[in-house]
Amino acid sequence: MPPEAPLSAAEPAREAARAQLERLWARGRDFLGCEAAIMGGAMSWLSERNLTAAISNAGGFGVLACGSMTPDLLEREIAATQALTDRPFGVNLITMHPQLDDLIRVTLAAGVGHVVLAGGIPSGGAVRAVKDGGAKLVCFAPALVLAKRLVRTGADALVIEGNEAGGHIGPVSLTVLAQEILPHIREVPIFVAGGLGRGEAILAYLEMGASGAQLGTRFAAAAESIAHPNFKQAFVRAAARDAIPSVQLDERFPVIPVRGLANDGTKRFLAHQAETVRRYQAGELTKEAAQLEIEHFWAGALRRAVIEGDVETGSLMAGQSVGLVTSVQPVAAIITELVEQAVAALASRHTIATPL
Ligand SMILES: Cc1cc2nc3c(=O)[nH]c(=O)nc-3n(C[C@H](O)[C@H](O)[C@H](O)COP(=O)(O)O)c2cc1C
């Protein structure tokens, strides 16, 4: 390493680095219509009008989480978001929502340009409805074979989310998914997600062929997030190792893995499963009733943590990137920090390569 780069060499190096970053995520920026190809991953209860608009206003791309909202509620939330930003943002809909068709209809009628379909491979009908309505369709690809299928069926962009992420997770890390998928899909832009908290990491995936990134956990603790102060403080205090997937006790009763901060609720969930399995074995519950008992344990728990601040028994969904949350920052500061980290990493190469 040379001692310190001469000032005269540092500025051109930063300018070159900025230009290089623009080139690396140009496709993502064009697709999203924003300055930094950083999507705010939709988070139920958190990604409402304020956080979504704040991310878009700061040059990223906010995504509203529909979660279990009714079409009426979603319509109102979209209008409220549009009142807070004139920049593009997306809407994330869960494919198994019973009113998916109506949710797509109100989203398109409101003029939203990007629809993210999450929670499973979307039906042909849902894909057609989004595309016929003129919106761009973003889907989650959990493996190469599904990525290819989604591109064939009409996805305009893909998110590949590693199991470092917060919330519902698949089994594969982003490191591996990126190697499996990025070299083979060139047709559409791909956004990487899961465990990302610094610009250098985003840069590494851009250089592997990604067009942008999606972050959830860092934005959950942002100043503009409506999360209860207890929820944000839990994120600030937590280390990466505290964000663990939910544990399934008995293979007869599957548990969808959700990554979140360990707390009293996660301990009680194990005890609840053990007690439910005991009742099933004693003939007190049918298999279906026992499965429902287990599934209902977390009902309302994310809302309890996010809105009411119950960090003991609520669900503190968080990615391993929670270890990189060190304070409650405004969204604009988070985005600037990520961009500057990527630029600095690129600039250091230029500086080293520049002859004195
Ligand atoms: C609290 C929380 C709630 C989430 N809820 C959803 C959701 O409703 N729909 C969805 O598609 N993804 C959801 N996610 C995943 C995020 O959109 C995003 O992909 C993920 O947080 C990225 O990983 P990171 O948390 O390490 O940044 C959620 C994540 C968190 C942390």
The ligand as a Gaussian input file, in Angstrom:
#p B3LYP/6-31G(d) Opt

LIG

0 1
 C      -39.214000      -7.202000       9.425000
 C      -39.175000      -7.779000       8.032000
 C      -40.373000      -8.044000       7.353000
 C      -40.362000      -8.531000       6.036000
 N      -41.547000      -8.719000       5.376000
 C      -41.525000      -9.075000       4.065000
 C      -42.744000      -9.124000       3.318000
 O      -43.830000      -8.838000       3.846000
 N      -42.672000      -9.484000       2.009000
 C      -41.472000      -9.767000       1.388000
 O      -41.465000     -10.078000       0.203000
 N      -40.301000      -9.732000       2.076000
 C      -40.306000      -9.368000       3.383000
 N      -39.108000      -9.243000       4.059000
 C      -37.817000      -9.415000       3.328000
 C      -37.295000      -8.045000       2.802000
 O      -38.124000      -7.534000       1.793000
 C      -35.858000      -8.138000       2.229000
 O      -35.800000      -8.945000       1.080000
 C      -34.872000      -8.649000       3.254000
 O      -35.057000      -7.947000       4.462000
 C      -33.434000      -8.511000       2.743000
 O      -32.498000      -8.988000       3.665000
 P      -31.868000      -8.056000       4.837000
 O      -32.919000      -7.984000       5.879000
 O      -30.663000      -8.807000       5.297000
 O      -31.542000      -6.735000       4.242000
 C      -39.118000      -8.795000       5.384000
 C      -37.914000      -8.553000       6.098000
 C      -37.935000      -8.047000       7.380000
 C      -36.610000      -7.760000       8.093000

